[in-house]
């Protein structure tokens, strides 16, 4: 999809694919806190990736950095660095063994699948169009589109939090 773009876009994009491995390692462990009712700690920890990204942006502006590779690599590094304190907090807060319980697989799937199946089409729609547009539009036009999509989803955190409070189970 990126064949029409130069190495300045293709290289950072390839580097950014590591997010497929890094983000779950950083983001999934603290979800346990949500399940155990540690909502304050869970909310604090979920702010950290955004703060990491903000630090990368501020450093980039301060250093007058314009290369996409700086931002993709910087964000990945911030996520890797955050993995360790997040894991430490989660391990400290957990009560009981850290071994999975095979007996919980079916109840967890029964609980989680409706949520995944309702969210997946929305996420695919938001991301798939951007992936296809990479082949059709310039980087500038794609950037404007991505910013517009991001602004249009500004109400999502509010609605998600209302849903979590109204339907905690």
N, C-alpha and C positions, 0 to 999 in steps of 0.2 A: 504493500500500500504506500510505502514511502519512496518508491523509485523516482518520483518526480522531484524529490527534495535532495539537497546536497548532504554531504557527510556531516555538516554542522547540525543537521536534524536527525539523520539516521543513527549516528554514533550515540548521541545522548538517549535516543529512543531505545536503542538496544540495551544500554546500561540501565535504563529505567525499568526494563522488564524484570529486573531482579526484585522489584517490588512484589511480584507474585509470591516470592518466598519470604521476603523480609517482613512485609506488613502482617501476615498471619502470625508470625512468631512474636511480633511486638503487640498486636492488637487483641488477639484471642485470649491470652491468659487473664487479663483483667476483667473479662466478662464473667468469670467465676465470682467476682465480688458482687456483681449485680444479682447473681443467683443466690448468694448467701445474705443478701440484704444490706451489704456494705455500700449503700448508695453514695454517701459523701465521698468516700475514697474512690469509688468507681468514676464518679463525675470528675474528680481532680485528675485521675490518670487519663481519662479520655481527652482532656484538654492538652496533654503533653505533645502529641503529634502536631497539633496546630501551632503550639508555641515553638516547636522545633522548626517548622516551616517558616514561621515569622522571623526567627533568628537567622535562618539561611537567607531570607529576603533582605533583611536589614544589613547583613554582612555584604551581600551582593551589591546593594545600592551604595553602601559605604566605600566598597572597593571599586566601584564603577564597573562591575562585572556584567558583561552582556552575553557571555557564552552559555548556551543551553546546557552544555555539559556540566558547568559549575552548579546549576540549580538542580539538575537530576541527580548528580552524585551527592551534592550537599544534603538533599532531602533524604536520600537513602542512608547516608551516614548518620544523620540525626535519628532516623528510625532504629538503626542498629544500636546506637548508643543508648537509646531509651529502653530497649529490650531488657537490659540488665536491671536498672532500678525498678521497672515495672514488675519483672519477675520476682525481685526481692520483696517488694511490698506484698504481692499476691501470696507468696509462700509464707510470709510472716502472718498474714491475716487469716489464712486457711486453718480450719480445724479438721482434724481427721487425716486419714491416709491420702496420699497423692496418687494412689493407684486407681485406674478406671474400674468401674463395676459393670461387668458384662450384662448383668441383670437389668441395668437401666437403659440399655440401647433401645429397646422397643418403646418404652414410655417417652424417652427423649425424642425419638423420631416422630412419634405421634404428636408430641407437643410442638416440635420445631418445624416440621414439614409445611403446615399451612402458612406459617409466617414466611418461610423461604419461597414457597410457590406464589405467594402474593407479592413479594418484593422483587423477585427475580425478573419478571417482565419489565418492571419499571426501570431497574438498573440496566438491563440489556438495552432498552430503548434509549436511555440517556447516554450510554457509552458506545453502542454500536453505530449510531449515526455519526458520532465524532470519528470513529475509526474509518468509516467509509468516506467521510468528507476529507480526510487526509489526502486521499488519492485525487480528489477533485478540485480542491481549493488551495490557495496560497497559505503559507504559515500565518500571515497577518490576518486574513479573513477567517481562518480556523480559530485563531486566538480570540478574535472578536466574538465569534459564535460561542466558544467555550465560556467566556466571561458572561455572555448573555444567559446561557443555560445556568451558570452558577448563581447569578442574581435571581433568576426565576425560581430557584429552589431554596431561596432564603427562608421561606416559611416552614420548610421541612423539619428543622430542629424543634420548633415550637409545637407543631402537630405531633411529632413523634413523642415528645415529652408528655403532652396531654394524653396521648394514647397509653403510654406506660403507666400514668397515674390512674386513669379511668379503668384500665383493664390489666391490673398487675399480674394476673395469672396467665 
